[in-house]
Amino acid sequence: MSSKLRFFVSVRWIGIFLLVIASRWSHAEVLPEKWVGSYSYQHVMGHAVGEAAPAWAFNLTVTANGDCELTWQGYQKNDDILCKASGNTNGLTIYYTGSADGGAGGPAAPLFYRRNEKLMRLEVIKGSAKF
């Protein structure tokens, strides 16, 4: 194979690769409308002697373009986490993208959260949502 032909084939494959990558980045995933909105969950942990039991409130807000924010407030916790949602009509997966304050999510966050790491999954089971 001549060097000119090899160069042409290499450039062709590089061009195809770049075209695929560009099309993937330029196409914003639109979530099914059923997932767009806000979700809330509250958890109280056991009983405490002489004090209120530790409790947490989780609020997840998902937009049509897949951007989302997870607010986690309660006993020794106050985080606003930015996330990305991806899914179809059967399920929604939430991935960590950063902290709402622009930082890494607090001093301990790098120990717990990594960018693009899956945080949770919501699934439809027999017509109801499961968190």
C-alpha positions as CSV (number, residue, x, y, z in Angstrom):
1,M,0.0,0.0,0.0
2,S,1.5,3.3,-1.0
3,S,2.1,6.0,1.6
4,K,-0.4,8.4,-0.1
5,L,-3.2,5.7,0.1
6,R,-2.3,4.9,3.8
7,F,-2.4,8.6,4.7
8,F,-5.9,8.9,2.9
9,V,-7.3,5.9,4.8
10,S,-5.9,7.2,8.1
11,V,-7.4,10.7,7.6
12,R,-10.7,9.1,6.5
13,W,-10.9,7.1,9.7
14,I,-10.0,10.0,11.9
15,G,-12.6,12.1,10.1
16,I,-15.3,9.5,10.8
17,F,-14.3,9.2,14.4
18,L,-14.5,13.0,14.9
19,L,-17.8,13.1,13.1
20,V,-19.2,10.5,15.5
21,I,-17.9,12.3,18.6
22,A,-19.2,15.7,17.4
23,S,-22.7,14.3,16.7
24,R,-22.7,12.7,20.2
25,W,-21.8,16.0,21.9
26,S,-24.1,18.2,19.9
27,H,-27.2,16.0,20.4
28,A,-28.7,16.9,23.8
29,E,-30.7,14.0,25.2
30,V,-34.3,14.8,25.9
31,L,-35.8,12.9,28.7
32,P,-39.3,11.4,28.5
33,E,-41.7,14.0,30.0
34,K,-42.9,11.6,32.7
35,W,-39.5,12.1,34.5
36,V,-39.5,15.9,34.3
37,G,-40.4,17.5,37.7
38,S,-39.6,17.2,41.4
39,Y,-39.3,14.2,43.7
40,S,-39.1,14.3,47.5
41,Y,-38.2,11.7,50.0
42,Q,-37.9,12.0,53.8
43,H,-36.1,9.6,56.1
44,V,-36.2,9.5,59.9
45,M,-33.6,7.2,61.5
46,G,-34.8,5.3,64.6
47,H,-35.4,7.0,68.0
48,A,-33.2,9.3,70.0
49,V,-33.3,9.6,73.8
50,G,-34.1,13.2,74.9
51,E,-33.7,14.6,71.4
52,A,-35.5,14.5,68.0
53,A,-34.4,11.5,65.9
54,P,-32.0,12.3,63.1
55,A,-33.9,13.1,59.9
56,W,-33.1,14.0,56.3
57,A,-35.0,15.4,53.4
58,F,-34.0,14.7,49.8
59,N,-35.4,16.8,46.9
60,L,-34.6,16.0,43.3
61,T,-35.5,18.4,40.5
62,V,-35.2,17.1,36.9
63,T,-35.5,19.3,33.7
64,A,-36.4,18.2,30.2
65,N,-32.8,18.6,28.9
66,G,-31.5,16.2,31.7
67,D,-30.0,18.8,34.1
68,C,-30.9,18.2,37.7
69,E,-30.3,19.2,41.3
70,L,-30.4,17.0,44.3
71,T,-30.8,18.8,47.6
72,W,-30.0,16.8,50.8
73,Q,-30.8,18.5,54.1
74,G,-31.1,17.3,57.6
75,Y,-29.0,16.0,60.5
76,Q,-25.4,17.2,59.9
77,K,-26.1,17.5,56.2
78,N,-26.8,20.4,53.8
79,D,-25.7,19.7,50.2
80,D,-26.9,21.0,46.9
81,I,-25.6,18.6,44.3
82,L,-25.7,19.2,40.5
83,C,-26.4,16.2,38.4
84,K,-27.3,14.9,35.0
85,A,-30.3,12.6,34.3
86,S,-30.4,10.0,31.6
87,G,-33.1,7.5,30.9
88,N,-36.1,6.2,29.0
89,T,-39.7,5.5,29.9
90,N,-38.8,2.6,32.2
91,G,-36.0,4.2,34.3
92,L,-34.0,7.3,35.1
93,T,-30.3,7.3,36.2
94,I,-28.8,10.2,38.0
95,Y,-25.1,11.1,37.7
96,Y,-23.0,13.5,39.8
97,T,-21.6,16.5,37.9
98,G,-20.7,18.9,40.7
99,S,-21.7,21.1,43.6
100,A,-24.3,23.9,43.3
101,D,-21.8,26.3,45.0
102,G,-19.2,25.6,42.3
103,G,-16.9,23.7,44.6
104,A,-16.4,20.0,44.8
105,G,-19.3,19.5,47.2
106,G,-17.7,20.2,50.6
107,P,-14.5,19.1,52.2
108,A,-15.5,15.4,52.3
109,A,-17.1,15.3,48.8
110,P,-14.1,14.1,46.9
111,L,-14.1,11.1,49.1
112,F,-17.7,10.3,48.2
113,Y,-18.5,11.7,44.8
114,R,-16.7,11.4,41.5
115,R,-17.7,13.3,38.4
116,N,-20.1,11.2,36.2
117,E,-20.5,8.6,39.0
118,K,-24.0,7.1,39.3
119,L,-25.8,8.5,42.3
120,M,-29.1,6.7,42.0
121,R,-31.6,5.1,39.7
122,L,-35.4,5.6,39.5
123,E,-37.4,2.8,37.9
124,V,-41.0,2.2,37.0
125,I,-42.3,-1.1,38.5
126,K,-45.8,-2.1,37.7
127,G,-47.0,1.4,37.0
128,S,-45.5,3.1,40.1
129,A,-42.1,4.8,40.6
130,K,-39.5,3.2,42.8
131,F,-36.7,5.4,44.3
